[in-house]
């Protein structure tokens, strides 16, 4: 993981991100901690021999590494794998999420990433960073505080040819007001923040003028107009879901946070085919979070997960 931080600093030294290096280094020093499994994961990374294969998509799969090599013994020790699906060497990783479905919904919006600087908040293992590069992004920077996901990303980078995808183990509140990114992605994060307005203002500060936000978040069903749900305890067995707004309330939040040109471009109910348990993510997943007698409700009786994809602009 340290090698990935060093690579980020070296490869972006001559870009507009350079002036923020010292700030980011200080945050990395003060806000990140070693994980109890860091030594074990370091050993796993060391066991993976470097490869110089370009990352590409093959059908539904993001393909990484030498297709003739079996990396499964190392990769299974880095589970759970949540974003994918992936073909790493000869190993197919059936991840919890069919992230390719979400990416297809984003692609349909025709957002131009060619030669753009893009930021992905809550990037997980970096799946979407590679898809952003594939779409033409010049630099794709992701942040995610989950140390395991950073190790998964580092493993994929060891098997890849040189590219401009980077991942740092930070949270969005640890970042400076960059004001340089052409596009900021924030997918499945907003409802985990205690203060959604503070989060949206952070996202605004990362964008340059006329930059675009691509936001995906939970919303209430269409019939709920100006309401907002605050779960009493858990939502779909998640204790860190703080609020779920209606589509109208979400648009108002974005407008009051300073965004313009706000458009809800897609609303999709999450299915148990899009989010599921697998060999590579063998914990509970969506089917365990829904009412067994009514899949339109969570086990707590709230509306089942419905997600809106929103595009907005910084004036």
Residue pairs with C-beta under 8 A, 6 or more apart in sequence:
1 38
1 41
1 42
1 45
1 147
1 150
1 151
1 154
1 169
3 154
4 150
4 153
4 154
4 157
4 166
4 167
5 28
5 168
7 157
7 166
8 141
8 166
8 168
9 21
9 25
11 164
11 166
12 18
12 21
12 139
12 166
13 21
15 117
15 139
16 117
16 180
17 117
17 139
17 141
17 178
17 180
20 176
20 178
23 176
24 168
24 170
24 175
24 176
27 170
27 174
27 175
28 168
28 169
28 170
31 170
31 171
31 174
32 145
32 147
32 169
32 170
35 41
35 147
35 148
37 148
38 147
40 77
41 77
41 78
41 147
41 148
41 151
44 74
44 77
44 78
44 151
44 155
45 151
45 154
45 155
45 158
47 74
48 71
48 74
48 155
48 158
48 159
49 158
50 158
50 159
51 65
51 66
51 69
51 158
51 159
51 160
52 160
52 161
52 162
53 64
53 65
53 66
53 67
53 159
53 160
53 161
54 160
54 161
54 163
55 62
55 63
55 64
55 130
55 133
55 134
55 156
55 160
55 161
55 163
56 62
56 63
56 134
57 63
57 131
57 134
58 87
60 85
60 98
60 100
61 84
61 85
61 86
61 87
61 92
61 100
62 84
62 85
62 86
62 87
62 100
62 127
62 130
62 131
63 86
63 87
64 86
64 87
64 88
64 89
64 130
64 156
64 159
64 160
65 71
65 88
65 89
65 156
65 159
65 160
66 89
66 159
67 87
67 89
67 90
68 89
68 90
69 89
69 90
70 89
70 90
70 91
71 88
71 89
71 90
71 91
71 159
72 91
74 155
75 81
75 88
75 91
75 93
75 155
76 280
78 148
78 151
78 152
78 155
79 280
79 281
79 282
80 96
80 148
80 280
80 281
80 282
80 283
81 93
81 95
81 96
81 125
81 152
81 280
81 281
82 95
82 96
82 97
82 124
82 125
82 149
82 281
83 95
83 96
83 97
83 99
83 124
83 125
83 126
83 127
83 128
84 93
84 94
84 95
84 97
84 99
84 100
84 125
84 127
85 92
85 93
85 94
85 95
85 98
85 99
85 100
86 92
86 93
86 95
86 127
86 156
87 93
88 155
88 156
88 159
89 159
93 280
94 278
94 279
94 280
95 127
95 278
95 280
95 281
96 275
96 276
96 277
96 278
96 280
96 281
96 285
97 274
97 275
98 273
98 274
98 275
99 127
99 128
101 274
102 187
102 216
102 274
103 128
103 131
105 266
105 268
105 309
106 214
106 309
107 135
108 266
109 214
109 265
109 266
109 309
109 311
111 183
111 212
111 214
111 311
112 136
113 132
113 135
113 136
113 137
113 182
113 183
114 135
114 136
114 137
115 136
115 137
115 138
116 136
116 137
116 138
116 182
116 183
117 137
117 138
117 139
117 141
117 180
117 181
117 182
117 183
118 132
118 137
118 139
118 140
118 141
118 181
118 182
118 183
118 184
118 185
119 141
119 142
119 143
119 178
119 181
119 183
119 184
119 185
119 206
120 128
120 129
120 132
120 140
120 141
120 142
120 143
120 184
120 185
120 186
120 187
121 142
121 143
121 172
121 184
121 185
121 186
121 187
121 189
121 203
122 143
122 144
122 172
122 186
122 187
122 188
122 189
123 129
123 142
123 143
123 144
123 149
123 153
123 167
124 142
124 144
124 146
124 149
125 149
125 152
125 153
125 156
126 142
126 149
126 152
126 153
126 156
126 165
126 167
128 142
128 185
128 187
129 140
129 141
129 142
129 153
129 165
129 166
129 167
130 140
130 156
130 163
130 165
132 140
132 165
132 185
133 140
133 163
133 164
133 165
137 164
137 183
138 164
139 164
139 166
140 164
140 165
140 166
141 166
141 167
141 168
142 153
142 165
142 166
142 167
142 168
143 167
143 168
143 169
143 170
143 171
143 172
143 174
143 175
144 150
144 167
144 169
144 170
145 169
145 170
145 171
146 169
147 169
149 167
150 167
150 168
150 169
153 167
157 163
157 165
172 186
172 189
172 199
172 202
172 203
173 198
173 202
175 202
175 206
177 205
177 206
178 205
178 206
179 205
179 206
179 207
179 208
180 206
180 208
181 206
181 207
181 208
181 211
182 207
182 208
182 211
182 212
183 207
183 211
183 212
183 213
183 214
184 203
184 206
184 207
184 211
184 212
184 213
184 214
185 214
186 199
186 203
186 213
186 214
186 215
186 216
186 217
187 214
187 215
187 216
188 216
188 217
188 307
189 199
189 217
190 196
190 199
190 200
190 215
190 217
191 217
191 218
191 241
191 242
191 243
191 244
192 240
192 241
192 242
193 199
193 242
194 242
196 242
196 243
196 245
196 253
197 253
197 256
197 257
200 253
200 254
200 257
200 258
200 259
201 257
201 258
203 213
203 215
203 257
204 213
204 257
204 258
204 259
204 314
207 213
207 314
208 314
209 314
209 315
210 313
210 314
210 315
211 313
211 314
212 311
212 312
212 313
212 314
213 254
213 259
213 310
213 311
213 312
213 313
213 314
214 309
214 310
214 311
215 254
215 309
215 310
215 311
215 312
216 307
216 308
216 309
216 310
217 250
217 307
217 308
217 310
218 241
218 244
218 305
218 306
218 307
218 308
219 244
219 245
219 246
219 247
219 250
219 267
219 306
219 307
219 308
220 227
220 228
220 229
220 244
220 245
220 246
220 247
220 303
220 306
221 303
221 306
222 247
222 267
224 246
224 303
225 246
225 248
226 246
226 248
226 249
227 245
227 246
227 249
228 243
228 244
228 245
228 246
228 249
229 235
229 243
229 244
229 245
229 302
229 303
230 242
230 243
231 241
231 242
231 244
231 300
231 302
233 239
233 300
234 241
234 300
235 241
235 244
235 298
235 300
235 302
236 286
236 289
236 290
236 298
236 299
236 300
236 302
236 304
236 305
237 284
237 288
237 289
237 298
237 299
238 289
244 302
244 303
245 253
247 264
247 267
247 308
250 264
250 308
250 310
251 262
251 264
251 310
254 262
254 310
254 312
255 262
258 314
258 315
259 312
259 313
259 314
259 315
260 312
260 313
260 314
260 315
261 311
261 312
261 313
262 310
262 311
262 312
262 313
263 310
263 311
263 312
264 308
264 309
264 310
265 309
265 310
265 311
266 308
266 309
267 306
267 307
267 308
267 309
268 306
268 307
268 309
269 304
269 305
269 306
269 307
270 286
270 304
270 305
270 306
270 307
271 286
272 285
272 286
272 287
272 290
272 295
274 286
275 285
275 286
276 285
276 286
276 287
277 283
277 284
277 285
277 287
277 288
286 305
289 298
289 299
290 297
290 298
290 299
290 304
291 297
291 298
291 299
291 301
295 304
296 303
296 304
297 303
297 304
298 304
298 305
